[in-house]
Amino acid sequence: MLRFSTAGESHGKALVTIVEGLPAGLPVSAAWVDRELARRMLGYGRGARMKIERDRIEWLSGLRAGETLGSPIAMLIHNRDWANWEDVMAYEASQDIGELRRRRVTRPRPGHADLAGVLKYDRIDARDILERASARETTARVAAGALAKRLLDEFGVEVGSHVLSMGGVRTAPADLPVPLNEASDRSEVRVLDPTAEAAIIRRIDAAKKAGDTLGGEVEVVARGVVVGLGSHVSWDRKLDGRLAGMLMSIPAVKGVEIGMGFEAARRPGSEVHDPIEGGASALGASGKRVSGDARGGFHRPTNNAGGLEGGMTTGEPVVVKVAMKPIATLMSPLATVDLESGEPAKAVSERSDITAVPAMGVIAEALVAIALADAMLEKFGGDSLREMRRNYDGYVAALGSRWAALRRATEG
């Protein structure tokens, strides 16, 4: 099983990621991980923090000579902004607490973890909450996701994303290119529709001028996923549920759809379910498999299910849509209550991003990759990459020989 955990605060000294469960012998480099971290920092409408940080990982454990050891992998990501916050975020108590008191956050932001957090954890300074609740923590998740992507890459799985809408402007992309990220990353807002890109940029500029923020939707697509990951037998093994839980944990994400999603509830079944083709008809006269690969000789002319049926992958691309609300910090703050005085006040302004939807797509890719890699390890196991490869190849070969064996038995 693939597990990961993170530690660190937004303006603390560093973030830490620990990843357990990767097989030994997986080739990986810091450059592979750093590339994903750099993608997370891009996007029109980001704030000044992105100009300060230059996210890079430092290996702490689990790697030797460019290959995983099968032991826990630990990665450190330094926060360059720590130098500007060292007094406020000091780890040890100080006799001079005047500066800390002056910089308390006592005006919680609507839409953020501030108020619920200070009440739950019995704090007066919302900084004790917001530093960990900050989306800065997702940097550590993207690092973990980069390792999951590297494992999936060994088995021909590509995970990419693009923005579907932002600030109410919807895109109308043509067929998705391969590889997906090579095309979407060329856009400042990670869209595949140039007309929509221009309209979105204008909407971001208008929101900035008004002191407002924007949300949006992204679509994550995983191609090359083998049939049969996940399971129908227990609720916690259903892969669609695991994916949705992962994605809903991203800060500001308020909705997840798989495949057709909510639209499936509005249509009759004949327009929703994906016909099945292939099977025995996919075999040639020799009885050898002609097509199918990791789909077992079957395919679907449509993919409304988003590559998942009954909690298991179908062999078609896994497609999920993720909706992000506007960032809670507004440059024109909403009304709140001061926690010290109890009087009405304006909420604190803690960051300057207008939108983080393009970055959210990169984060969503990472979490989809982690869920899929976990399901791959669950299905194929293996202490080493070579052992996992043997198990995978044997499974795929058995899928391909199913109908040939049936035909021989029938003819016999």
NORZIPE-V462404 format. One record per residue. RES is the residue in one small letter. PSI is psi in degrees with one decimal (NA if undefined). Layout:
res->RES psi->PSI
res->RES psi->PSI
This chain:
res->m psi->138.6
res->l psi->123.4
res->r psi->149.6
res->f psi->153.9
res->s psi->156.0
res->t psi->158.5
res->a psi->153.8
res->g psi->155.9
res->e psi->161.3
res->s psi->-45.1
res->h psi->21.8
res->g psi->-174.7
res->k psi->-36.2
res->a psi->167.9
res->l psi->148.4
res->v psi->137.4
res->t psi->132.5
res->i psi->126.0
res->v psi->125.5
res->e psi->143.7
res->g psi->-9.6
res->l psi->139.9
res->p psi->157.7
res->a psi->149.7
res->g psi->9.4
res->l psi->117.2
res->p psi->131.6
res->v psi->153.0
res->s psi->160.8
res->a psi->-33.9
res->a psi->-36.7
res->w psi->-45.6
res->v psi->-44.6
res->d psi->-33.7
res->r psi->-41.3
res->e psi->-38.2
res->l psi->-38.6
res->a psi->-37.5
res->r psi->-36.0
res->r psi->-25.4
res->m psi->-7.4
res->l psi->169.2
res->g psi->130.2
res->y psi->133.3
res->g psi->1.6
res->r psi->163.4
res->g psi->-173.5
res->a psi->-25.3
res->r psi->-34.1
res->m psi->-20.4
res->k psi->-18.4
res->i psi->-47.8
res->e psi->147.0
res->r psi->78.4
res->d psi->125.5
res->r psi->146.7
res->i psi->154.1
res->e psi->121.7
res->w psi->135.9
res->l psi->-28.7
res->s psi->166.8
res->g psi->1.9
res->l psi->142.6
res->r psi->130.1
res->a psi->36.2
res->g psi->10.4
res->e psi->146.7
res->t psi->152.2
res->l psi->-7.2
res->g psi->-5.5
res->s psi->169.6
res->p psi->136.6
res->i psi->128.5
res->a psi->133.8
res->m psi->139.3
res->l psi->134.1
res->i psi->111.4
res->h psi->142.3
res->n psi->109.5
res->r psi->-27.7
res->d psi->-8.9
res->w psi->-35.4
res->a psi->-28.1
res->n psi->-6.6
res->w psi->8.6
res->e psi->-35.5
res->d psi->-43.6
res->v psi->-36.2
res->m psi->20.5
res->a psi->137.1
res->y psi->-34.6
res->e psi->154.0
res->a psi->148.7
res->s psi->149.1
res->q psi->-30.2
res->d psi->94.8
res->i psi->11.1
res->g psi->-43.9
res->e psi->-40.1
res->l psi->-42.2
res->r psi->-39.2
res->r psi->-28.7
res->r psi->18.8
res->r psi->147.1
res->v psi->101.9
res->t psi->5.1
res->r psi->86.9
res->p psi->145.4
res->r psi->126.1
res->p psi->136.8
res->g psi->-3.8
res->h psi->177.4
res->a psi->-4.1
res->d psi->-60.7
res->l psi->-50.2
res->a psi->-36.4
res->g psi->-45.5
res->v psi->-32.9
res->l psi->-43.6
res->k psi->-44.6
res->y psi->7.1
res->d psi->51.9
res->r psi->162.8
res->i psi->-26.2
res->d psi->114.1
res->a psi->-13.5
res->r psi->-28.4
res->d psi->-19.4
res->i psi->-51.3
res->l psi->-26.1
res->e psi->-37.6
res->r psi->-31.9
res->a psi->-15.1
res->s psi->146.9
res->a psi->-5.8
res->r psi->-30.0
res->e psi->-25.7
res->t psi->-14.9
res->t psi->-43.5
res->a psi->-34.2
res->r psi->-38.8
res->v psi->-36.4
res->a psi->-44.4
res->a psi->-41.4
res->g psi->-31.0
res->a psi->-38.1
res->l psi->-39.1
res->a psi->-41.1
res->k psi->-38.3
res->r psi->-39.7
res->l psi->-46.4
res->l psi->-35.8
res->d psi->-32.4
res->e psi->-22.9
res->f psi->19.7
res->g psi->21.2
res->v psi->126.3
res->e psi->127.8
res->v psi->122.0
res->g psi->175.7
res->s psi->164.0
res->h psi->157.5
res->v psi->129.1
res->l psi->-36.9
res->s psi->156.7
res->m psi->131.9
res->g psi->27.3
res->g psi->-6.2
res->v psi->118.9
res->r psi->145.1
res->t psi->160.4
res->a psi->68.7
res->p psi->152.0
res->a psi->-159.2
res->d psi->141.1
res->l psi->130.9
res->p psi->162.9
res->v psi->123.5
res->p psi->150.1
res->l psi->-46.7
res->n psi->-28.0
res->e psi->-34.5
res->a psi->-47.4
res->s psi->-32.3
res->d psi->-15.3
res->r psi->-17.6
res->s psi->140.5
res->e psi->-25.6
res->v psi->14.9
res->r psi->42.4
res->v psi->159.6
res->l psi->7.5
res->d psi->104.4
res->p psi->-35.8
res->t psi->-45.3
res->a psi->-33.7
res->e psi->-46.7
res->a psi->-41.0
res->a psi->-37.5
res->i psi->-42.3
res->i psi->-40.4
res->r psi->-39.1
res->r psi->-37.9
res->i psi->-43.2
res->d psi->-40.4
res->a psi->-40.2
res->a psi->-39.4
res->k psi->-43.2
res->k psi->-33.9
res->a psi->-2.8
res->g psi->28.1
res->d psi->179.2
res->t psi->164.0
res->l psi->145.5
res->g psi->-171.5
res->g psi->-172.3
res->e psi->144.2
res->v psi->158.6
res->e psi->128.6
res->v psi->132.6
res->v psi->128.0
res->a psi->113.5
res->r psi->149.6
res->g psi->15.2
res->v psi->130.0
res->v psi->150.6
res->v psi->142.3
res->g psi->9.4
res->l psi->147.7
res->g psi->-167.0
res->s psi->155.6
res->h psi->-7.1
res->v psi->-24.7
res->s psi->148.1
res->w psi->-36.8
res->d psi->-1.9
res->r psi->-6.0
res->k psi->123.2
res->l psi->-32.6
res->d psi->-38.0
res->g psi->-38.6
res->r psi->-41.3
res->l psi->-47.1
res->a psi->-41.3
res->g psi->-43.4
res->m psi->-50.2
res->l psi->-35.4
res->m psi->-13.3
res->s psi->-8.5
res->i psi->132.4
res->p psi->134.7
res->a psi->-1.5
res->v psi->128.3
res->k psi->-0.7
res->g psi->146.0
res->v psi->133.9
res->e psi->144.0
res->i psi->126.0
res->g psi->-127.9
res->m psi->-24.7
res->g psi->-134.9
res->f psi->-24.4
res->e psi->-27.9
res->a psi->-27.1
res->a psi->-14.9
res->r psi->-4.4
res->r psi->158.9
res->p psi->159.0
res->g psi->-32.5
res->s psi->-19.3
res->e psi->2.0
res->v psi->-50.1
res->h psi->146.0
res->d psi->119.7
res->p psi->152.2
res->i psi->131.3
res->e psi->159.3
res->g psi->-131.6
res->g psi->-135.7
res->a psi->-30.2
res->s psi->-11.8
res->a psi->-2.9
res->l psi->143.8
res->g psi->-174.7
res->a psi->-27.4
res->s psi->-9.7
res->g psi->3.8
res->k psi->149.7
res->r psi->129.2
res->v psi->-40.3
res->s psi->172.4
res->g psi->-49.5
res->d psi->-126.3
res->a psi->7.2
res->r psi->2.5
res->g psi->21.5
res->g psi->7.6
res->f psi->158.4
res->h psi->165.7
res->r psi->130.9
res->p psi->-19.6
res->t psi->166.9
res->n psi->50.4
res->n psi->-26.8
res->a psi->-8.6
res->g psi->28.9
res->g psi->13.6
res->l psi->128.6
res->e psi->132.7
res->g psi->26.3
res->g psi->8.0
res->m psi->153.2
res->t psi->145.2
res->t psi->-8.9
res->g psi->-14.2
res->e psi->165.2
res->p psi->137.7
res->v psi->122.9
res->v psi->120.2
res->v psi->144.2
res->k psi->140.5
res->v psi->129.4
res->a psi->128.8
res->m psi->130.5
res->k psi->165.2
res->p psi->148.7
res->i psi->140.4
res->a psi->-26.9
res->t psi->119.8
res->l psi->140.4
res->m psi->-19.0
res->s psi->83.7
res->p psi->152.1
res->l psi->170.1
res->a psi->144.7
res->t psi->-167.1
res->v psi->133.3
res->d psi->126.0
res->l psi->-21.0
res->e psi->-44.2
res->s psi->-22.9
res->g psi->5.7
res->e psi->155.9
res->p psi->147.4
res->a psi->174.4
res->k psi->140.0
res->a psi->152.4
res->v psi->151.8
res->s psi->114.9
res->e psi->-11.6
res->r psi->171.7
res->s psi->12.5
res->d psi->141.4
res->i psi->-37.0
res->t psi->152.5
res->a psi->21.5
res->v psi->-46.2
res->p psi->-41.4
res->a psi->-36.7
res->m psi->-33.8
res->g psi->-40.9
res->v psi->-40.4
res->i psi->-43.0
res->a psi->-38.9
res->e psi->-46.4
res->a psi->-43.3
res->l psi->-34.4
res->v psi->-42.7
res->a psi->-41.1
res->i psi->-44.5
res->a psi->-41.2
res->l psi->-41.0
res->a psi->-39.2
res->d psi->-43.9
res->a psi->-34.5
res->m psi->-45.1
res->l psi->-35.5
res->e psi->-41.0
res->k psi->-42.3
res->f psi->-14.9
res->g psi->-155.5
res->g psi->129.6
res->d psi->-20.8
res->s psi->161.0
res->l psi->-37.7
res->r psi->-40.1
res->e psi->-42.7
res->m psi->-39.5
res->r psi->-42.7
res->r psi->-43.3
res->n psi->-42.7
res->y psi->-49.4
res->d psi->-37.9
res->g psi->-39.6
res->y psi->-47.0
res->v psi->-39.9
res->a psi->-39.4
res->a psi->-36.7
res->l psi->-42.7
res->g psi->-25.0
res->s psi->-3.8
res->r psi->-52.5
res->w psi->-29.3
res->a psi->-42.5
res->a psi->-40.0
res->l psi->-42.1
res->r psi->-42.2
res->r psi->-39.9
res->a psi->-39.8
res->t psi->-44.3
res->e psi->-30.2
res->g psi->NA
